[in-house]
């Protein structure tokens, strides 16, 4: 009996040992035409084993050929319809795409709130501006409590409001609100209630 522990490790496990054995055998065939025919048959088998809905058919076929060459240890010599890959090209990581922050100063508040603060800072002093700033402060508190499960820091909110407004809005007493922002229900509380109901039913 032959155990997997003494066998050659599979390069791509999803295709299984049988496909790996077929690829190893193709590499030993001397006739190039026979190698090409056998390789195309293996590609069809690999496609049936890893069927995927949607996507670009040509990209999927090229990926199968890349896997074929990789499983052969890049030793298989056939006429491929796609550029023959190397170990280096397959292992090459894609370039990091920079996230467009577009000048977001405090990311946890987002771009929308930053724009609203900028608009509020342009309003003339008065009741309308104070009312709008109070609403923005409530939204800032909600965002703060969402990302920080600590006690709400009024001084920090005041400092960050000043940063977002370029110092044009100063947190004053008439802007203060005692409203405690409610956090979104993430399901934990509901699960806890269900457990309590089940215990009562068992009693």
C-alpha positions as CSV (number, residue, x, y, z in Angstrom):
1,X,0.0,0.0,0.0
2,X,1.3,3.5,-0.9
3,X,0.5,6.3,1.5
4,X,0.2,9.9,0.6
5,X,3.0,10.8,3.0
6,X,5.6,9.0,0.8
7,X,4.2,10.4,-2.5
8,X,5.4,13.5,-4.3
9,X,3.5,16.5,-2.9
10,X,0.8,17.8,-5.2
11,X,1.5,21.2,-6.8
12,X,-2.2,22.1,-7.0
13,X,-4.3,19.8,-4.9
14,X,-7.7,20.8,-6.4
15,X,-7.0,18.7,-9.5
16,X,-6.1,15.6,-7.6
17,X,-3.4,12.9,-7.9
18,X,-4.8,11.4,-11.2
19,X,-4.4,14.6,-13.1
20,X,-0.9,15.1,-11.7
21,X,0.0,11.6,-12.8
22,X,-1.3,12.3,-16.3
23,X,0.8,15.4,-16.6
24,X,3.9,13.5,-15.4
25,X,3.3,10.9,-18.1
26,X,2.8,13.6,-20.8
27,X,6.3,15.0,-19.9
28,X,7.8,11.6,-20.9
29,X,6.2,11.4,-24.3
30,X,8.8,12.1,-27.0
31,X,6.5,12.8,-29.9
32,X,5.5,16.4,-29.8
33,X,2.2,16.0,-31.7
34,X,1.1,13.3,-29.2
35,X,2.2,15.6,-26.3
36,X,0.0,18.4,-27.7
37,X,-3.0,16.1,-28.1
38,X,-2.6,14.7,-24.6
39,X,-2.1,18.1,-23.1
40,X,-5.4,19.4,-24.7
41,X,-7.2,16.3,-23.3
42,X,-5.9,17.0,-19.8
43,X,-7.0,20.7,-20.1
44,X,-10.5,19.5,-20.8
45,X,-10.4,17.2,-17.7
46,X,-9.1,20.1,-15.6
47,X,-11.8,22.4,-16.9
48,X,-14.5,19.8,-15.9
49,X,-13.0,19.4,-12.4
50,X,-13.0,23.1,-11.7
51,X,-16.0,24.4,-13.5
52,X,-16.9,28.1,-12.6
53,X,-19.9,30.1,-13.6
54,X,-19.4,33.4,-15.3
55,X,-16.1,35.1,-15.9
56,X,-14.0,35.5,-19.0
57,X,-13.7,32.1,-20.9
58,X,-10.3,33.1,-22.4
59,X,-8.9,34.1,-19.0
60,X,-10.1,30.9,-17.5
61,X,-8.5,28.8,-20.3
62,X,-5.2,30.6,-19.9
63,X,-5.3,29.9,-16.1
64,X,-5.7,26.2,-16.9
65,X,-2.7,26.3,-19.1
66,X,-0.7,28.1,-16.4
67,X,-1.7,25.4,-13.9
68,X,-0.7,22.7,-16.4
69,X,2.8,24.1,-16.8
70,X,3.1,24.7,-13.1
71,X,2.1,21.1,-12.3
72,X,4.7,19.8,-14.8
73,X,7.4,21.7,-13.0
74,X,7.6,24.0,-16.0
75,X,9.2,21.1,-18.0
76,X,6.3,20.4,-20.4
77,X,7.2,21.3,-24.0
78,X,4.0,21.9,-26.0
79,X,2.4,24.4,-28.4
80,X,0.5,26.6,-26.0
81,X,-2.0,29.2,-27.3
82,X,-0.9,31.5,-24.5
83,X,2.6,32.7,-23.4
84,X,4.4,30.0,-21.5
85,X,4.7,31.1,-17.8
86,X,7.6,30.8,-15.5
87,X,7.8,30.3,-11.7
88,X,8.7,34.0,-11.4
89,X,5.7,35.3,-13.4
90,X,3.2,33.1,-11.6
91,X,4.5,34.1,-8.2
92,X,4.7,37.8,-9.0
93,X,2.3,39.8,-6.8
94,X,0.1,42.4,-8.4
95,X,1.0,46.1,-7.8
96,X,-0.7,47.6,-4.8
97,X,-3.6,49.9,-5.9
98,X,-3.5,53.0,-3.8
99,X,-6.8,53.8,-2.0
100,X,-8.0,57.3,-3.2
101,X,-8.4,59.1,0.1
102,X,-8.8,62.4,-1.7
103,X,-7.8,64.5,1.3
104,X,-9.9,62.8,3.9
105,X,-8.5,64.1,7.1
106,X,-10.1,61.8,9.6
107,X,-11.0,58.6,7.8
108,X,-13.4,57.2,10.4
109,X,-15.7,60.2,9.8
110,X,-15.7,59.8,6.0
111,X,-15.8,62.3,3.1
112,X,-19.5,63.2,3.4
113,X,-19.2,64.5,7.0
114,X,-16.1,66.4,6.2
115,X,-17.9,68.2,3.3
116,X,-20.9,68.9,5.6
117,X,-18.6,70.5,8.2
118,X,-17.0,72.6,5.4
119,X,-20.4,73.8,4.3
120,X,-21.4,74.6,7.9
121,X,-18.3,76.6,8.4
122,X,-19.3,78.9,5.5
123,X,-22.7,79.7,7.0
124,X,-23.1,83.1,8.9
125,X,-23.2,82.9,12.6
126,X,-26.7,82.3,14.0
127,X,-29.3,79.8,14.9
128,X,-29.2,77.9,11.6
129,X,-25.5,77.3,11.8
130,X,-25.7,76.3,15.4
131,X,-28.5,73.8,14.7
132,X,-26.6,72.2,11.8
133,X,-23.4,72.0,13.8
134,X,-25.3,70.3,16.6
135,X,-26.5,67.6,14.2
136,X,-23.0,67.2,12.8
137,X,-21.7,66.7,16.4
138,X,-24.2,64.0,17.0
139,X,-23.1,62.2,13.9
140,X,-19.5,62.5,14.9
141,X,-20.3,61.0,18.3
142,X,-22.0,58.1,16.6
143,X,-19.0,57.5,14.4
144,X,-16.7,57.8,17.4
145,X,-18.7,55.3,19.5
146,X,-18.8,52.9,16.6
147,X,-15.1,52.7,16.3
148,X,-14.2,53.3,19.9
149,X,-16.0,51.4,22.6
150,X,-14.6,53.7,25.3
151,X,-16.3,56.5,27.1
152,X,-17.2,59.4,24.8
153,X,-14.6,62.1,24.9
154,X,-16.2,65.5,24.4
155,X,-12.9,67.3,24.2
156,X,-11.7,65.0,21.4
157,X,-14.9,65.7,19.4
158,X,-14.3,69.4,19.9
159,X,-10.7,69.2,18.7
160,X,-11.6,67.1,15.7
161,X,-14.5,69.4,14.7
162,X,-12.0,72.2,14.7
163,X,-9.6,70.2,12.5
164,X,-12.3,69.4,10.0
165,X,-13.5,73.0,9.8
166,X,-9.9,74.5,9.5
167,X,-10.5,76.2,12.9
168,X,-13.6,78.0,11.6
169,X,-16.0,76.2,14.0
170,X,-15.3,76.3,17.7
171,X,-17.2,73.9,20.0
172,X,-19.2,76.2,22.3
173,X,-21.7,75.6,25.1
174,X,-24.7,76.2,22.9
175,X,-23.6,73.4,20.6
176,X,-23.4,70.8,23.3
177,X,-25.9,68.0,23.3
178,X,-26.6,65.4,25.9
179,X,-27.9,63.0,23.3
180,X,-26.2,59.6,23.6
181,X,-25.9,58.1,20.1
182,X,-27.3,54.7,19.6
183,X,-25.0,52.1,18.1
184,X,-26.2,49.8,15.3
185,X,-27.4,46.4,16.4
186,X,-24.8,43.9,15.2
187,X,-26.9,40.9,16.3
188,X,-25.2,40.2,19.6
189,X,-28.1,41.6,21.6
190,X,-30.7,39.6,19.7
191,X,-28.8,36.4,20.2
192,X,-28.6,37.1,23.9
193,X,-32.4,37.7,24.1
194,X,-33.1,34.4,22.2
195,X,-30.9,32.5,24.7
196,X,-32.9,34.0,27.6
197,X,-36.2,33.0,26.0
198,X,-35.0,29.4,25.5
199,X,-34.0,29.2,29.2
200,X,-37.4,30.4,30.3
201,X,-39.2,27.8,28.1
202,X,-37.1,25.0,29.5
203,X,-38.1,26.1,33.0
